[in-house]
Amino acid sequence: MAETGLGLAVYDMDRTVTVRGTYTPFLLFVARRTRPWRLALTPLALLAMAAYAAKLISRKRLKEINLALLLGPRLSATDLAPHVEAYADHVIATNLFAKAAARIKEDQEAGYRVALCTAS
């Protein structure tokens, strides 16, 4: 990629670049690969989602609860890294809008630095 100094191209990720959201699928993906027994806690995650829908908890709290339920308290960044890479490959292969992927590629080839941003 040639550095032309054009700047930064920023894309919103979930449901803009990706067809579907990525946070909960990421948690399930990593849980399956690292601690499959935690998938038995999925009904509790669904209860947390219902509590969020009923406005009993915040979105931030929902994400904290689901992270704790599905991944647990002691998964280090080092241990998580290969699963993040594998999930990114999975998303690229199965969950991108073709037009968004093409536009990102065009921006990269034009010399823009590309950043994907998400509230997740």
Beta strands, then each sheet from edge to edge (+ up, - down):
strand 1: 8-12
strand 2: 113-117
sheet 1: 1+ 2+
end
